[in-house]
Amino acid sequence: MKNRFVVYVLCLAMLNLGSPLVAQAELVTTLQAVEASTRTQDLAAVNAALAREEVRAQFEALGVEPAQVESRVAALTDSELRTLAGQMAEMPAGADALAVIGIVFLVLLILEAVGVIDVFKKFP
Amino acid sequence: MTALGLVRATLLGSAVLAVAGCASHGPVLEPLVATGYPQRVELEATPFFPQQQYQCGPAALATVLAAAAVEVTAESLVPEVYLPGRQGSLQPELVATTRRHDRLPYILPPTLDALLGTLDAGSPVLVLQRLGAGPLPGWHYAVVVGYDAARDQVVLRSGTDRRQEMPARKFVATWDRADRWALVALQPGVLPPAADFARFMEAAAGLEAVGRRDAAALAYEAAARQWPTEALPQLALGNLAYARGDLAAAERGFRAAARLDPRDAAARNNRAEVLRQLGCVTLARREIEAARALAAGGPLAAAVEATTGKLVALPDSDAAGCPAD
């Protein structure tokens, strides 16, 4: 009799395990509502948690201070995380205009040296 | 015609075409100014943060944030936006950092018109440019602080140049190659000139999504005043009320949104959930049935099903004080 009672309690407890997951489904957020009007895919299908993990790992690999990684990840929305997760290595990284000028100069210098162009006439 | 003649004709033809291709040598800014903008604008009070090596992202962002009354410097932003492994900064992180300082990151529509209008309204504009050639990208952030239509030039805070004048045509070429990306940092509650509803709401919702709720509330209230017939600002204010535990105010927000747009599945879903929590099960069931029909097969279907699931087992009843419909 006592055993059967324990079994019932355990069964109920196991049934309950599922319910917090259901209860976590909250309201549709404003950002989801905005995105739902511009996109067609199921938002839940693209796993934001996975994207977050991916971005965190890439931040660490790309030299972000460990103390800053969490707050930088937390500042991004789910859709920004999804964008970054896929493209962080290729996205435009605004940097330094001077570096470009330097590279252009270097290329001209090489072309000059191998005789393809002849623009630095003043220099022997 | 001989073969040589044919080749000559073809070459001549393509030369003519090539000239025609870049024949638009007229002024860039003058036609826009003719539509009602001033001849010349320069936001001289815009601060300047000369960039350190590769760090035009922090410098440009500090410029627009400081212009929006945030106390920052380029150095203080380096740990927030600079990515050492890329020797630069990424657009989503400039947007995110603007939010971290409680400013609304509004991405301008990709037109010169929007750029001039924003400058005329007094806000400097952070732009992405592509300065390099061929395989060398040369991505660069700068801040547009003015223009002069008579001289057809734009004025920038750029790199180590406090005041860089650039021919408007050249500026547009470098901006075009960066998909005309432009960011304005707005004080929450301030609308950009000729504000685009969807762009503004996406930026405001971003503030809410990362927990900047006070700033988001000011932006939503401004949107509700500016676009009184749009449902989304009401839904947004309902969500904020829900987040602070005010179920009655949340229900009013969702109801207002559903009245403005009866086909708004998000508003009806959220109203159903809040009605359930208020003990108004009959009404909640009616709302969720409407939401299910609207959301079927769409991006919100799963959320609506979850709300439906919570209502299934409950007995029909409406507590005292439930809305009439």
Boltz contact constraints between the chains, C-beta under 6 A:
constraints:
  - contact:
      token1: [A, 25]
      token2: [B, 306]
      max_distance: 6.0
  - contact:
      token1: [A, 27]
      token2: [B, 242]
      max_distance: 6.0
  - contact:
      token1: [A, 27]
      token2: [B, 270]
      max_distance: 6.0
  - contact:
      token1: [A, 27]
      token2: [B, 273]
      max_distance: 6.0
  - contact:
      token1: [A, 28]
      token2: [B, 266]
      max_distance: 6.0
  - contact:
      token1: [A, 28]
      token2: [B, 269]
      max_distance: 6.0
  - contact:
      token1: [A, 28]
      token2: [B, 270]
      max_distance: 6.0
  - contact:
      token1: [A, 28]
      token2: [B, 300]
      max_distance: 6.0
  - contact:
      token1: [A, 28]
      token2: [B, 303]
      max_distance: 6.0
  - contact:
      token1: [A, 30]
      token2: [B, 205]
      max_distance: 6.0
  - contact:
      token1: [A, 30]
      token2: [B, 208]
      max_distance: 6.0
  - contact:
      token1: [A, 30]
      token2: [B, 236]
      max_distance: 6.0
  - contact:
      token1: [A, 30]
      token2: [B, 239]
      max_distance: 6.0
  - contact:
      token1: [A, 31]
      token2: [B, 205]
      max_distance: 6.0
  - contact:
      token1: [A, 31]
      token2: [B, 209]
      max_distance: 6.0
  - contact:
      token1: [A, 33]
      token2: [B, 235]
      max_distance: 6.0
  - contact:
      token1: [A, 33]
      token2: [B, 266]
      max_distance: 6.0
  - contact:
      token1: [A, 34]
      token2: [B, 201]
      max_distance: 6.0
  - contact:
      token1: [A, 34]
      token2: [B, 202]
      max_distance: 6.0
  - contact:
      token1: [A, 34]
      token2: [B, 205]
      max_distance: 6.0
  - contact:
      token1: [A, 36]
      token2: [B, 299]
      max_distance: 6.0
  - contact:
      token1: [A, 36]
      token2: [B, 300]
      max_distance: 6.0
  - contact:
      token1: [A, 42]
      token2: [B, 299]
      max_distance: 6.0
  - contact:
      token1: [A, 43]
      token2: [B, 299]
      max_distance: 6.0
  - contact:
      token1: [A, 44]
      token2: [B, 302]
      max_distance: 6.0
  - contact:
      token1: [A, 62]
      token2: [B, 83]
      max_distance: 6.0
  - contact:
      token1: [A, 62]
      token2: [B, 85]
      max_distance: 6.0
  - contact:
      token1: [A, 63]
      token2: [B, 84]
      max_distance: 6.0
  - contact:
      token1: [A, 63]
      token2: [B, 85]
      max_distance: 6.0
  - contact:
      token1: [A, 68]
      token2: [B, 79]
      max_distance: 6.0
  - contact:
      token1: [A, 75]
      token2: [B, 96]
      max_distance: 6.0
  - contact:
      token1: [A, 75]
      token2: [B, 100]
      max_distance: 6.0
  - contact:
      token1: [A, 75]
      token2: [B, 210]
      max_distance: 6.0
  - contact:
      token1: [A, 76]
      token2: [B, 96]
      max_distance: 6.0
  - contact:
      token1: [A, 77]
      token2: [B, 206]
      max_distance: 6.0
  - contact:
      token1: [A, 77]
      token2: [B, 209]
      max_distance: 6.0
  - contact:
      token1: [A, 80]
      token2: [B, 92]
      max_distance: 6.0
  - contact:
      token1: [A, 84]
      token2: [B, 92]
      max_distance: 6.0
  - contact:
      token1: [A, 91]
      token2: [B, 90]
      max_distance: 6.0
  - contact:
      token1: [A, 92]
      token2: [B, 139]
      max_distance: 6.0
  - contact:
      token1: [A, 93]
      token2: [B, 86]
      max_distance: 6.0
  - contact:
      token1: [A, 93]
      token2: [B, 88]
      max_distance: 6.0
  - contact:
      token1: [A, 93]
      token2: [B, 90]
      max_distance: 6.0
  - contact:
      token1: [A, 93]
      token2: [B, 139]
      max_distance: 6.0
  - contact:
      token1: [A, 94]
      token2: [B, 56]
      max_distance: 6.0
  - contact:
      token1: [A, 94]
      token2: [B, 57]
      max_distance: 6.0
  - contact:
      token1: [A, 94]
      token2: [B, 88]
      max_distance: 6.0
  - contact:
      token1: [A, 94]
      token2: [B, 89]
      max_distance: 6.0
  - contact:
      token1: [A, 94]
      token2: [B, 128]
      max_distance: 6.0
  - contact:
      token1: [A, 94]
      token2: [B, 139]
      max_distance: 6.0
  - contact:
      token1: [A, 94]
      token2: [B, 140]
      max_distance: 6.0
  - contact:
      token1: [A, 94]
      token2: [B, 141]
      max_distance: 6.0
  - contact:
      token1: [A, 95]
      token2: [B, 54]
      max_distance: 6.0
  - contact:
      token1: [A, 95]
      token2: [B, 87]
      max_distance: 6.0
  - contact:
      token1: [A, 95]
      token2: [B, 88]
      max_distance: 6.0
  - contact:
      token1: [A, 96]
      token2: [B, 54]
      max_distance: 6.0
  - contact:
      token1: [A, 97]
      token2: [B, 131]
      max_distance: 6.0
  - contact:
      token1: [A, 97]
      token2: [B, 140]
      max_distance: 6.0
  - contact:
      token1: [A, 97]
      token2: [B, 159]
      max_distance: 6.0
  - contact:
      token1: [A, 100]
      token2: [B, 131]
      max_distance: 6.0
  - contact:
      token1: [A, 100]
      token2: [B, 132]
      max_distance: 6.0
  - contact:
      token1: [A, 100]
      token2: [B, 138]
      max_distance: 6.0
  - contact:
      token1: [A, 103]
      token2: [B, 136]
      max_distance: 6.0
